[in-house]
Amino acid sequence: MKKKVFIITPIVIGLALVIYFFFFQGNEKETKFTFIEITRGDLNVIISSSGTIQAIKTVDVGTQVSGKIDRLLVDFNSQVRRGQLLAVLDTVVLAASVRDAQSSLDRAKAQYDQAVAVHERNKQLYEKNFMNEVDFIASKTNVQVLLASQKSAVTALERAKLNLGYAYLYSPISGTIINRSVEQGQTVAASLSAPTIFTIAEDLSSMRILTNVDESDIGQIKMGQKVQFTVQAFSDKKFDGEVTQIRLNPNVVSNVVNYVVVVNAENKDKVLLPGMTATVDFYVDFRENVLLIPNVALRFQPTEEMTAEFTKNREKELANLPDSVKQRMQSQGGSRQSGGGMMGGGNNHGKRKGINRVWYFDENNKLQMSMLFAGLTDGKNTEIARGRNLKEGMKIISGIIEGNTPVTTTSSNPFNPQPQMGSRGPGGRGF
């Protein structure tokens, strides 16, 4: 009987050890943290938009008369001077109209001369009472009517000559032909509007960009504001520009009110071409050599265990302080906390405007929390305007990993209150 008990006892002990390590030790997971580092550098707050590159001044050259294109003297990209002949329409019909108008004028002149001679004779007869007054008035009226006909014929001849002159298309400015919409031999018809034959850009060494900025960001755009932009053809190169006009006429795109902002840019190398799409960054504000913290740290929210640990550490620290200091800290902490605890609540309630919390471990590996006043942000990093115990190189908690599983402990908005003016990220959007 004793031998049987001796054999069973090790088996029971072994099973107990297996159960303990499997069910109890296996459930203990190590909590790991992810960290970011406080850095020092420059911060640019920008508003991003896009627009189309255009020549500063373009002129459409059209025709006021209908006809067939007889000659084309320039082509795409041709350099032209002011007054240079660009194209000629067929002049056969127009020249015939001039000759017809000239004939009408000659006939009107002859009729007028005849009427004047007759009227002079009738005047003598009327003075000698050989013609009654009614016939004399009719003779005088006939002279005036034929004079009006002569003037009308003169006007018709001038119009015919002008139309003949319109068959010759001259350049109104010096520049570059960027578009030609007809071919030689093609017939163009001028009716209510003049058809466009050429488009001329005056100077391609300076370009402009028409960008759309929505109403939430237009208040931060100013005349003379510096701009940088890129184009897809030269994605690794940044071009400089300047805001020259903010147009007051609103455009509604997808129920969003936009305003056109005109940006001028130098193009001395002629690498910017009309029609290119430019991605424009408006520089709204700038901070130089300031403490920067990634926004992910501002969105971190501690777990209940972390809050409890921090509160316990704070209570121990307060217990060793003089009563006067303790009361002052408790009164300050009570105004910042929400529902109890020394500013360690895991929610966002009770935060004052512009204030955030960050969490870290001190040199004694104790969990600590620090308040900071946030300044400008570019959407990725935020300026630390003021921060207690925060300095360059500090490791700040940005997340928690339990075992191998990341745990989301961030809030949807790093600033529970409204961020400061100008704290918009790229594209003028907030967090």
HELIX and SHEET records of a PDB file:
HELIX    1   1 LYS A    2  ILE A   19  1                                  18    
HELIX    2   2 TYR A   20  PHE A   24  3                                   5    
HELIX    3   3 GLN A   25  ASN A   27  5                                   3    
HELIX    4   4 VAL A   92  GLU A  127  1                                  36    
HELIX    5   5 GLU A  133  TYR A  166  1                                  34    
HELIX    6   6 ILE A  218  GLN A  220  5                                   3    
HELIX    7   7 ASN A  295  LEU A  298  1                                   4    
HELIX    8   8 GLU A  304  ALA A  319  1                                  16    
HELIX    9   9 ASP A  323  ARG A  336  1                                  14    
HELIX   10  10 PRO A  426  GLY A  428  5                                   3    
SHEET    1   A 3 THR A  31  GLU A  37  0                                        
SHEET    2   A 3 LYS A 395  GLU A 402 -1                                        
SHEET    3   A 3 THR A 405  VAL A 407 -1                                        
SHEET    1   B 9 ILE A 355  PHE A 361  0                                        
SHEET    2   B 9 LEU A 367  THR A 377 -1                                        
SHEET    3   B 9 ASN A 381  GLY A 387 -1                                        
SHEET    4   B 9 THR A 277  PRO A 294 -1                                        
SHEET    5   B 9 THR A  39  ALA A  55 -1                                        
SHEET    6   B 9 SER A 206  ASP A 214 -1                                        
SHEET    7   B 9 VAL A 256  GLU A 266 -1                                        
SHEET    8   B 9 PHE A 234  VAL A 253 -1                                        
SHEET    9   B 9 LYS A 226  VAL A 231 -1                                        
SHEET    1   C 4 THR A  58  GLY A  62  0                                        
SHEET    2   C 4 THR A 196  ALA A 201 -1                                        
SHEET    3   C 4 GLY A 175  ARG A 180 -1                                        
SHEET    4   C 4 GLN A  79  VAL A  80 -1                                        
SHEET    1   D 4 TYR A 168  TYR A 170  0                                        
SHEET    2   D 4 LEU A  85  LEU A  89 -1                                        
SHEET    3   D 4 GLY A  67  LEU A  72 -1                                        
SHEET    4   D 4 THR A 187  VAL A 188 -1                                        
END                                                                             
